[in-house]
Amino acid sequence: MKLKSLLLIFLTITSLQLLADAPFNDKFETPSWDIETSIYPNPNNGSFQLNIQSDSPETFEVKVVNLIGKTITKKEVKSNFETSFDLTSYPKGVYFLQIKAGQKQITKRVIVQ
């Protein structure tokens, strides 16, 4: 039983490191929706900033979701403004920001170390 637990911990730590090192593009473009997001710092200690840049003044619904799909928190965020998130009371790990406006949605990864 201890071996299974140790293996699970090792795989989790290895997976988190691989996710932290994986490059990803923060720009999402479609012909009808052009936004750029900044999440910093990422990885972080649970406290981070989100900035959504858009040519049109939109309000976005932003959900922070854990790996099993449970919504941790959600906020309405206006484009071209910086918003703070505080996940310091939640476990370390990978979380996702689901950014939605109308029928359009993108998902961004956040790593809490």
Secondary structure, 3 states (H helix, E strand, C coil): CHHHHHHHHHHHHHHHHHHHHCCCCCEEEECCEEEEEEEECCCECCEEEEEEEECCCCEEEEEEECCCCCEEEEEEEECCCEEEEECCCCCCEEEEEEEEECCEEEEEEEEEC
